[in-house]
Structures are given as structure tokens and as C-alpha cells.
Amino acid sequence: MLQQFIQQFIWQLAIFAASLLIGLFYIADVFSFAFLGPEAGSERVTVELWSYVSIGLAVLLLASCMSWFFVRNIFLEACIVISLIIIAIVQIPPIALWVVAGAVGYVGDALVGMMPHFVLLALIFRTVIRGRGTLRSNHERKPV
């Protein structure tokens, strides 16, 4: 049982790290927005806001996971699940942006831009699917 908890915790830490790194990549201008043409640069404020949201959600996930590792209760589990759902939903705008980039001919940039988001979504999907049993077993009561 403890091994399952530790494995879930490690996967959640991987999601934290991925969400944090993706946010930092956007802040550091790792990705090119040349496909926007003369409008390049106008996206800066929006991308920066998205980056801070991604980093903030990563920190919330980390805090919830660290707390849950020591004190397992339904509130912390709900925070973890909600954080994972919101992190997944927040990936939609950048993926849509990179789809537009690919549609206007910047396929290489689009693939590079989408890849970290798809990796993060895969991590979340795996964690949620495999984590259901861990959360459920935490609430099972033993017969008296």
C-alpha cells in the first residue's frame, strides 16, 4: 500500500516539474512566435500570464501532494484532483495556438511547441487513471 502511495506521489511530482518547466520555458522565450508575423510580440502579456498560472497551479499541486503524503484526507485529495484537471484544461489554449502555427506553415515550431503540453497531458492521464485505485483504497473501511 505504501508503495502505491509513493509511486503516485512520484508521478504527481513529475506533473509538478513539467508544469513548472513549461511555464518557465514560456517566460524565458524558449518558443518562437514568428508565425504571428507583424503581430509577433503582441502575445507577450498573455503568454506571460499563462506562464504564471501554470507555475501557480504547479505549486498548488506540489503543496497538496506534500500535505497529502503526510495527512491523507478527502480535502487534500480533492485539491490534487482539481489541480490536475485545471492543469489539463489550461493546456488547451497553448495547444490551440500551436495548431494555428502549424496551419500557417510553421509545422516544426508547432510540433516543438505542442510536445511539452502533450507530454504533460499524458502524465496527467496516466496519474489519474492509475491513481483512482490509490485514492479509493485510502477510503475503504475494514469490516469490524
N, CA and C of each residue as an Amber inpcrd file, in Angstrom:
protein
   432
   0.8220000  -1.1860000   0.0000000   0.0000000   0.0000000   0.0000000
   0.8720000   1.2580000   0.0000000   1.8770000   1.2840000   0.8590000
   2.7550000   2.4470000   0.9090000   3.4740000   2.6470000  -0.4190000
   3.8230000   1.5400000  -1.0700000   4.4970000   1.6390000  -2.3630000
   3.6030000   2.3230000  -3.3970000   2.2920000   2.0410000  -3.3840000
   1.3650000   2.7000000  -4.2990000   1.3240000   4.2050000  -4.0400000
   1.2770000   4.5810000  -2.7670000   1.2530000   5.9950000  -2.4220000
   2.5200000   6.6980000  -2.9020000   3.6440000   6.0540000  -2.7110000
   4.9160000   6.6510000  -3.1230000   4.9830000   6.7780000  -4.6450000
   4.5210000   5.7540000  -5.3640000   4.5100000   5.8270000  -6.8250000
   3.6170000   6.9660000  -7.3120000   2.4210000   7.0970000  -6.7240000
   1.5260000   8.1930000  -7.0970000   2.1800000   9.5350000  -6.8130000
   2.8200000   9.6240000  -5.6740000   3.4940000  10.8560000  -5.2760000
   4.5820000  11.2210000  -6.2900000   5.3350000  10.2490000  -6.7310000
   6.4000000  10.4980000  -7.7130000   5.8110000  10.9740000  -9.0380000
   4.7200000  10.3500000  -9.4890000   4.0810000  10.7850000 -10.7370000
   3.5340000  12.2020000 -10.5990000   2.9760000  12.5230000  -9.4450000
   2.4660000  13.8720000  -9.2230000   3.6050000  14.8900000  -9.1860000
   4.7400000  14.4890000  -8.6380000   5.9150000  15.3690000  -8.6700000
   6.3900000  15.5860000 -10.1060000   6.2800000  14.5660000 -10.9460000
   6.6470000  14.7190000 -12.3620000   5.7270000  15.7260000 -13.0410000
   4.4420000  15.7030000 -12.7120000   3.4980000  16.6760000 -13.2750000
   3.8380000  18.0680000 -12.7740000   4.1560000  18.1840000 -11.4920000
   4.5790000  19.4730000 -10.9440000   5.7730000  20.0130000 -11.7270000
   6.7780000  19.1710000 -11.9050000   8.0000000  19.6010000 -12.5970000
   7.7080000  19.9870000 -14.0430000   6.8860000  19.2030000 -14.7270000
   6.5680000  19.5020000 -16.1270000   5.8010000  20.8100000 -16.2520000
   4.8050000  21.0180000 -15.4060000   4.0170000  22.2460000 -15.4600000
   4.8930000  23.4580000 -15.1360000   5.7450000  23.3060000 -14.1460000
   6.6600000  24.3840000 -13.7720000   7.6310000  24.7040000 -14.9130000
   8.2250000  23.6750000 -15.4930000   9.1920000  23.8890000 -16.5810000
   8.5420000  24.5090000 -17.8130000   7.3450000  24.0510000 -18.1620000
   6.6730000  24.6230000 -19.3200000   6.4110000  26.1130000 -19.0830000
   5.9390000  26.4540000 -17.8970000   5.7260000  27.8660000 -17.5710000
   7.0140000  28.6680000 -17.6570000   8.0870000  28.1120000 -17.1310000
   9.3830000  28.8090000 -17.1850000   9.8960000  28.9350000 -18.6170000
   9.6520000  27.9150000 -19.4500000  10.0660000  27.9890000 -20.8600000
   9.3890000  29.1540000 -21.5680000   8.1050000  29.3330000 -21.3080000
   7.3920000  30.4480000 -21.9480000   7.8800000  31.7950000 -21.4280000
   8.1670000  31.8910000 -20.1530000   8.6910000  33.1480000 -19.5940000
  10.0510000  33.4670000 -20.2020000  10.8710000  32.4330000 -20.4100000
  12.2250000  32.6200000 -20.9360000  12.2660000  32.7420000 -22.4620000
  11.1000000  32.7890000 -23.1170000  11.0200000  32.9150000 -24.5760000
  11.7520000  31.7970000 -25.3110000  11.6050000  30.5760000 -24.8220000
  12.2260000  29.4300000 -25.4830000  11.5400000  29.1460000 -26.8180000
  10.2490000  29.4140000 -26.8890000   9.4780000  29.1240000 -28.0970000
   9.3960000  30.3520000 -28.9940000   9.4110000  30.1260000 -30.3040000
   9.3390000  31.2080000 -31.2790000   7.8900000  31.4700000 -31.6720000
   7.5390000  32.7410000 -31.6930000   6.2060000  33.1440000 -32.1410000
   6.2900000  33.8890000 -33.4670000   7.2930000  33.5460000 -34.2760000
   7.4880000  34.2010000 -35.5690000   6.3020000  33.9950000 -36.5050000
   5.5420000  32.9190000 -36.2990000   4.3940000  32.6510000 -37.1560000
   3.3240000  33.7400000 -37.0540000   3.4110000  34.5820000 -36.0220000
   2.4520000  35.6760000 -35.8790000   2.7610000  36.8420000 -36.8150000
   3.9020000  36.7660000 -37.4780000   4.2710000  37.8120000 -38.4360000
   4.4370000  39.1580000 -37.7540000   3.8250000  40.2140000 -38.3230000
   3.9920000  41.5430000 -37.7420000   3.3660000  41.6810000 -36.3530000
   2.5220000  40.7460000 -35.9740000   1.9000000  40.7870000 -34.6480000
   2.7840000  40.1340000 -33.5780000   3.9150000  39.5730000 -33.9740000
   4.8160000  38.9390000 -33.0070000   5.1890000  39.9550000 -31.9430000
   5.0990000  39.5370000 -30.7060000   5.3630000  40.4210000 -29.5810000
   4.0750000  40.8360000 -28.8860000   2.9740000  40.8500000 -29.6230000
   1.6980000  41.2370000 -29.0250000   1.1720000  40.1630000 -28.0730000
   1.6830000  38.9610000 -28.2000000   1.2320000  37.8530000 -27.3670000
   1.9330000  37.8160000 -26.0160000   2.9440000  38.6390000 -25.8330000
   3.8200000  38.5680000 -24.6670000   3.0680000  38.6000000 -23.3350000
   2.1400000  39.5400000 -23.1730000   1.4290000  39.6800000 -21.9000000
   0.5670000  38.4460000 -21.6260000  -0.1240000  37.9730000 -22.6480000
  -0.9860000  36.8030000 -22.4840000  -0.1660000  35.5550000 -22.1790000
   0.9210000  35.3730000 -22.8950000   1.7770000  34.2090000 -22.6750000
   2.4000000  34.2660000 -21.2770000   2.7930000  35.4390000 -20.8520000
   3.3710000  35.5850000 -19.5170000   2.3290000  35.2640000 -18.4430000
   1.1010000  35.7540000 -18.6240000   0.0290000  35.4400000 -17.6740000
  -0.2120000  33.9330000 -17.6260000  -0.2740000  33.2960000 -18.7990000
  -0.4680000  31.8500000 -18.8440000   0.6690000  31.1370000 -18.1060000
   1.8840000  31.6280000 -18.2800000   3.0430000  31.0180000 -17.6260000
   2.9240000  31.0740000 -16.1100000   2.5040000  32.2250000 -15.5970000
   2.3550000  32.3690000 -14.1500000   1.2210000  31.4800000 -13.6160000
   0.1580000  31.3380000 -14.3970000  -0.9280000  30.4410000 -13.9990000
  -0.4080000  29.0010000 -13.9540000   0.3470000  28.5950000 -14.9550000
   0.9090000  27.2460000 -14.9950000   1.8240000  26.9980000 -13.8000000
   2.6570000  27.9620000 -13.4990000   3.5700000  27.8290000 -12.3540000
   2.7860000  27.7980000 -11.0400000   1.7840000  28.6610000 -10.9250000
   0.9660000  28.6880000  -9.7130000   0.2260000  27.3780000  -9.4830000
  -0.3290000  26.8150000 -10.5520000  -1.0040000  25.5240000 -10.4280000
  -0.0230000  24.4170000 -10.0540000   1.1770000  24.5040000 -10.5770000
   2.2070000  23.5170000 -10.2250000   2.5360000  23.6020000  -8.7390000
   2.6540000  24.8100000  -8.2290000   2.9600000  24.9930000  -6.8030000
   1.7970000  24.5000000  -5.9390000   0.5540000  24.7840000  -6.3660000
  -0.6130000  24.2820000  -5.6380000  -0.6140000  22.7560000  -5.6140000
  -0.3030000  22.1450000  -6.7430000  -0.2290000  20.6890000  -6.8050000
   0.8580000  20.1590000  -5.8720000   2.0070000  20.7880000  -5.8860000
   3.1010000  20.3520000  -5.0160000   2.7010000  20.4610000  -3.5460000
   2.1150000  21.5780000  -3.1690000   1.7070000  21.7720000  -1.7690000
   0.6690000  20.7210000  -1.3650000  -0.2810000  20.4590000  -2.2410000
  -1.3160000  19.4560000  -1.9460000  -0.7010000  18.0620000  -1.8250000
   0.2270000  17.7410000  -2.7300000   0.8670000  16.4190000  -2.7060000
   1.7260000  16.2340000  -1.4580000   2.4760000  17.2600000  -1.1190000
   3.3260000  17.1620000   0.0750000   2.4670000  16.9830000   1.3240000
   1.3810000  17.7370000   1.4030000   0.4880000  17.6170000   2.5580000
  -0.1850000  16.2540000   2.5810000  -0.6380000  15.7940000   1.4070000
  -1.3470000  14.5230000   1.3160000  -0.4360000  13.3550000   1.6570000
   0.8470000  13.5040000   1.3800000   1.7940000  12.4310000   1.6820000
   1.8420000  12.1680000   3.1830000   1.6190000  13.2170000   3.9700000
   1.6890000  13.0840000   5.4240000   0.3070000  12.9510000   6.0790000
  -0.6770000  13.6610000   5.5500000  -2.0210000  13.6390000   6.1230000
  -2.9980000  13.3460000   4.9900000  -3.4870000  12.1430000   4.9450000
  -4.3960000  11.7710000   3.8600000  -5.8340000  12.0670000   4.2720000
  -6.4230000  13.0620000   3.5970000  -7.8360000  13.3390000   3.8310000
  -8.4970000  13.7260000   2.5140000  -9.8040000  13.7380000   2.5230000
 -10.5720000  13.9520000   1.3010000 -10.3660000  15.3530000   0.7340000
 -10.1490000  16.3530000   1.5900000  -9.9330000  17.7200000   1.1120000
  -8.6580000  17.8070000   0.2790000  -7.5810000  17.2280000   0.7600000
  -6.3150000  17.2680000   0.0160000  -6.4090000  16.4630000  -1.2690000
  -7.1060000  15.3400000  -1.2200000  -7.2960000  14.5530000  -2.4350000
  -8.0890000  15.3420000  -3.4660000  -9.1110000  16.0760000  -3.0010000
  -9.8980000  16.9150000  -3.9090000  -9.0240000  18.0190000  -4.5040000
  -8.1520000  18.6120000  -3.6990000  -7.2300000  19.6490000  -4.2090000
  -6.3150000  19.0830000  -5.2940000  -5.8270000  17.8730000  -5.0750000
  -4.9520000  17.2390000  -6.0610000  -5.7090000  16.9820000  -7.3580000
  -6.8860000  16.3950000  -7.2470000  -7.6700000  16.0690000  -8.4460000
  -8.0630000  17.3410000  -9.1860000  -8.5210000  18.3440000  -8.4590000
  -8.9120000  19.6130000  -9.0880000  -7.7070000  20.2780000  -9.7400000
  -6.5620000  20.2440000  -9.0770000  -5.3400000  20.8130000  -9.6640000
  -4.9890000  20.1090000 -10.9690000  -5.0690000  18.7890000 -10.9730000
  -4.7570000  18.0270000 -12.1870000  -5.7240000  18.3650000 -13.3130000
  -7.0020000  18.4800000 -12.9910000  -7.9990000  18.8150000 -14.0050000
  -7.7440000  20.2040000 -14.5690000  -7.4940000  21.1630000 -13.6960000
  -7.2610000  22.5340000 -14.1680000  -5.9700000  22.6240000 -14.9740000
  -4.9260000  21.9400000 -14.5320000  -3.6760000  21.9370000 -15.3010000
  -3.9280000  21.3700000 -16.6950000  -4.7330000  20.3170000 -16.7870000
  -5.0480000  19.7370000 -18.1010000  -5.8410000  20.7240000 -18.9530000
  -6.8280000  21.3810000 -18.3780000  -7.6490000  22.3380000 -19.1310000
  -6.8210000  23.5350000 -19.5950000  -5.8990000  23.9600000 -18.7690000
  -5.0630000  25.1130000 -19.0960000  -4.1360000  24.8320000 -20.2790000
  -3.9600000  23.5670000 -20.6300000  -3.1110000  23.2290000 -21.7780000
  -3.8100000  23.4690000 -23.1110000  -5.1240000  23.6450000 -23.1000000
  -5.8800000  23.8070000 -24.3430000  -5.4770000  25.0740000 -25.1130000
  -5.4060000  26.2610000 -24.4850000  -5.0370000  27.4550000 -25.2730000
  -3.6700000  27.3640000 -25.9610000  -2.6010000  26.9160000 -25.2730000
  -1.3290000  26.8400000 -25.9950000  -1.3400000  25.7940000 -27.1160000
  -2.0350000  24.6860000 -26.8990000  -2.1260000  23.6930000 -27.9680000
  -2.8460000  24.2970000 -29.1620000  -3.9310000  25.0370000 -28.9070000
  -4.6600000  25.6980000 -29.9980000  -3.7630000  26.7070000 -30.7190000
  -2.9650000  27.4300000 -29.9660000  -2.0310000  28.3960000 -30.5630000
  -1.0530000  27.6870000 -31.4950000  -0.5200000  26.5460000 -31.0400000
   0.4460000  25.8250000 -31.8610000  -0.2140000  25.1460000 -33.0570000
  -1.4900000  24.7950000 -32.9480000  -2.2220000  24.2670000 -34.1090000
  -2.3160000  25.3480000 -35.1750000  -2.5840000  26.5890000 -34.7520000
  -2.6200000  27.7200000 -35.6930000  -1.2560000  27.8980000 -36.3470000
  -0.1950000  27.7850000 -35.5540000   1.1560000  27.9070000 -36.1080000
   1.4040000  26.8560000 -37.1770000   0.9750000  25.6310000 -36.9070000
   1.1350000  24.5730000 -37.8950000   0.2880000  24.8140000 -39.1310000
  -0.9010000  25.3870000 -38.9410000  -1.8030000  25.6400000 -40.0640000
  -1.2730000  26.7100000 -41.0100000  -0.4960000  27.6520000 -40.4770000
   0.0470000  28.7060000 -41.3440000   1.4350000  28.3570000 -41.8760000
   1.8740000  27.1210000 -41.6610000   3.1060000  26.6710000 -42.2860000
   4.3080000  26.5000000 -41.3820000   4.1790000  26.7870000 -40.1210000
   5.2940000  26.6380000 -39.1880000   5.1570000  25.3050000 -38.4510000
   5.1840000  24.2300000 -39.2090000   4.9230000  22.9010000 -38.6570000
   5.9900000  22.5010000 -37.6360000   7.2380000  22.7660000 -37.9230000
   8.3130000  22.4220000 -36.9890000   8.1590000  23.1360000 -35.6580000
   7.9070000  24.4450000 -35.7110000   7.6920000  25.2040000 -34.4720000
   6.4670000  24.6820000 -33.7310000   5.4240000  24.3440000 -34.4940000
   4.1950000  23.8590000 -33.8800000   4.4270000  22.5360000 -33.1520000
   5.1690000  21.6320000 -33.7650000   5.4350000  20.3430000 -33.1270000
   6.2740000  20.5140000 -31.8680000   7.2790000  21.3660000 -31.9530000
   8.1200000  21.6290000 -30.7800000   7.3000000  22.2900000 -29.6740000
   6.4140000  23.1990000 -30.0500000   5.5950000  23.8880000 -29.0650000
   4.5430000  22.9990000 -28.4180000   3.9680000  22.0950000 -29.2000000
   2.9160000  21.2160000 -28.6620000   3.4620000  20.0710000 -27.8200000
   4.6470000  19.6180000 -28.1290000   5.1830000  18.4210000 -27.4880000
   5.1670000  18.4850000 -25.9510000   5.6670000  19.5500000 -25.3230000
   5.6500000  19.5410000 -23.8530000   4.2290000  19.4870000 -23.2790000
   3.2750000  20.0980000 -23.9650000   1.8960000  20.0820000 -23.4850000
   1.3020000  18.6860000 -23.5880000   1.6080000  17.9760000 -24.6760000
   1.1060000  16.6150000 -24.8190000   1.7700000  15.6720000 -23.8160000
   3.0410000  15.8840000 -23.5360000   3.7170000  15.0680000 -22.5180000
   3.0560000  15.3010000 -21.1590000   2.7860000  16.5560000 -20.8350000
   2.1330000  16.8740000 -19.5690000   0.7400000  16.2490000 -19.4970000
  -0.0170000  16.3360000 -20.5850000  -1.3470000  15.7140000 -20.6020000
  -1.2570000  14.1970000 -20.4320000  -0.2510000  13.5770000 -21.0460000
  -0.0620000  12.1310000 -20.8940000   0.2660000  11.7720000 -19.4400000
   1.0990000  12.5790000 -18.7980000   1.4250000  12.3500000 -17.3850000
   0.1750000  12.4640000 -16.5160000  -0.6350000  13.4770000 -16.7920000
  -1.8590000  13.6720000 -16.0130000  -2.8090000  12.4960000 -16.2330000
  -2.9890000  12.1170000 -17.4900000  -3.8880000  11.0000000 -17.8100000
  -3.4380000   9.7340000 -17.0930000  -2.1700000   9.4390000 -17.1540000
  -1.6380000   8.2360000 -16.5010000  -1.8400000   8.2980000 -14.9900000
  -1.5930000   9.4570000 -14.4110000  -1.7150000   9.6040000 -12.9630000
  -3.1590000   9.4670000 -12.5120000  -4.0790000  10.0640000 -13.2450000
  -5.4850000   9.9780000 -12.8690000  -5.9970000   8.5440000 -13.0170000
  -5.6760000   7.8930000 -14.1210000  -6.1440000   6.5250000 -14.3460000
  -5.5640000   5.5700000 -13.3050000  -4.2720000   5.6550000 -13.0750000
  -3.6310000   4.7450000 -12.1100000  -3.8990000   5.1500000 -10.6690000
  -4.2030000   6.4180000 -10.4390000  -4.3900000   6.9110000  -9.0780000
  -5.7580000   6.6470000  -8.4980000  -6.7180000   6.3120000  -9.3480000
  -8.0720000   6.0710000  -8.8350000  -8.0790000   4.9840000  -7.7850000
  -7.3460000   3.9090000  -8.0200000  -7.2990000   2.8140000  -7.0530000
  -6.6250000   3.2250000  -5.7580000  -5.6060000   4.0620000  -5.8520000
  -4.8930000   4.5130000  -4.6610000  -5.8030000   5.3700000  -3.7980000
  -6.5220000   6.3050000  -4.4190000  -7.4290000   7.1570000  -3.6580000
  -8.5730000   6.3320000  -3.0780000  -9.1070000   5.4180000  -3.8700000
 -10.2310000   4.6120000  -3.4220000  -9.8130000   3.7320000  -2.2470000
  -8.6410000   3.1270000  -2.3080000  -8.2040000   2.2320000  -1.2480000
  -7.9370000   2.9920000   0.0450000  -7.6750000   4.2840000  -0.0550000
  -7.4490000   5.0980000   1.1270000  -8.7330000   5.2720000   1.9310000
  -9.8910000   5.1730000   1.2710000 -11.1570000   5.4140000   1.9490000
 -11.9220000   4.1270000   2.2820000 -11.3950000   3.0050000   1.8610000
 -12.0780000   1.7490000   2.1470000 -12.0030000   1.4690000   3.6520000
 -13.1210000   1.0490000   4.1910000 -13.1490000   0.7100000   5.6210000
 -13.0880000  -0.8110000   5.7670000 -12.3370000  -1.2180000   6.7390000
 -12.2370000  -2.6500000   7.0070000 -13.4210000  -3.0870000   7.8620000
 -14.0030000  -4.2550000   7.5590000 -15.1210000  -4.7300000   8.3770000
 -14.6820000  -5.0000000   9.8050000 -15.5840000  -4.7520000  10.7410000
 -15.2710000  -4.9180000  12.1660000 -15.4170000  -6.3480000  12.5730000
